[in-house]
Amino acid sequence: MKYPIDLTTKADVTAYFDESTNTITYLVKDPSSNHCAIIDSVMDMDYAAGRITYESADKIINEIQNRELILDWIIETHVHADHLSAAPYIQLQLGGKIGVGEKIMLIQETFGKIFNEGTEFQRDGSQFDALFKDGDTYMIGNMQAITMFTPGHTPACMVHIIGDSAFAGDTLFMPDGGSARADFPGGDAGELYDSIQKVLTLPDETRLFMCHDYGPNGRSIQWETTVLEQKNNNIHVGKDKTRDDFIKFRTERDAQLAMPKLIIPALQVNMRAGEVPTDNNGNKVLKVPVNGLE
C-alpha cells in the first residue's frame, strides 16, 4: 500500500538521548497547536541494584509542562529489548494514550511462555490503549500520523510517519550503522530487508529519526537522516545491496552479538506497556529464565 505523507507539515521534533541505553526518545509537537506525542520513552534502571528511577522521563515531562503542551499519545515503536518504557509513569502525570502495533499479541504469547507467566497475564494487548494496524491513522492535534508495519527486528515493529517525518524504531540505524539485529524470537532478516525497502519508498526528502545510535567509528551521536541518504549510503541496504546479501550478512553478524544487557527486565516490562510485574504481595519483581533466551 501507499503511505501518504504530508511534506508540507514540518513536525516539531525534540530528541532526548539516553546514554546508558543509547536510546533516543522523541517529543513530537504539532506545529499548528500545542498538542504533542512522545515516542519510545525510557525508564531508568540500575539492573545490578534492582533500582528503577525516572530521571529521563522527568526531563520530557518538565519540558511538556513548561511549554504548556497537551500530550495526546505515548507511542512504542515495538517491544524494546534494550531499555524499559516509562509510558505508565508519563501517562499518570500527563495523560495521553499508549499505542503499539497490534502484533504485540505475538510478543506476549512468545515471551509469556519464556517467562512462565500465569493465566492472569493477558496476551491480547489489552495493557495498551490502542493497537495499530498497518496504515492506521491517528491525530496529534491537527497533524496526522500514519502507521507502517515493519516486521523483521521483531514481529511487531512499526514505523510512525508524522508530518514530514518518520520515526523508524529499530528498523533502521543511521547510514553508517546500517540495521538492527533480526535474531530475537520472531525476528527474520528477510522480513527486515523487505520492511526497510518499504520505508525507502517514502519521498527522498522525508526526515528519518532513529531510535538508537552507537556512534560508529567514534563519531558523535546522531539520530536524524533522510530517505535519500539511507538509499545512497546505508552500509547494509544502500545502493546495490540485494536481499540475499542482506540476509547472509545479517545472519552471520547476529550470530556474533551478545544479548542486550537489559533484555530480561525490558521484555517483561515492555510487553506490559511499561508496567513492572508484581508478586502476590504487590511487590515489584522480575524473573530470570535460566537458559530461556538461548
Secondary structure as GFF3:
##gff-version 3
##sequence-region A 1 294
A	DSSP	beta_strand	12	18	.	.	.	ID=ss1
A	DSSP	beta_strand	23	29	.	.	.	ID=ss2
A	DSSP	beta_strand	35	39	.	.	.	ID=ss3
A	DSSP	beta_strand	44	46	.	.	.	ID=ss4
A	DSSP	beta_strand	51	53	.	.	.	ID=ss5
A	DSSP	alpha_helix	55	66	.	.	.	ID=ss6
A	DSSP	beta_strand	70	75	.	.	.	ID=ss7
A	DSSP	alpha_helix	87	94	.	.	.	ID=ss8
A	DSSP	beta_strand	97	101	.	.	.	ID=ss9
A	DSSP	alpha_helix	104	114	.	.	.	ID=ss10
A	DSSP	beta_strand	130	132	.	.	.	ID=ss11
A	DSSP	beta_strand	137	140	.	.	.	ID=ss12
A	DSSP	beta_strand	143	149	.	.	.	ID=ss13
A	DSSP	beta_strand	158	162	.	.	.	ID=ss14
A	DSSP	beta_strand	165	167	.	.	.	ID=ss15
A	DSSP	alpha_helix	189	199	.	.	.	ID=ss16
A	DSSP	beta_strand	207	209	.	.	.	ID=ss17
A	DSSP	three_ten_helix	216	218	.	.	.	ID=ss18
A	DSSP	beta_strand	224	226	.	.	.	ID=ss19
A	DSSP	alpha_helix	227	233	.	.	.	ID=ss20
A	DSSP	alpha_helix	243	254	.	.	.	ID=ss21
A	DSSP	alpha_helix	263	270	.	.	.	ID=ss22
###
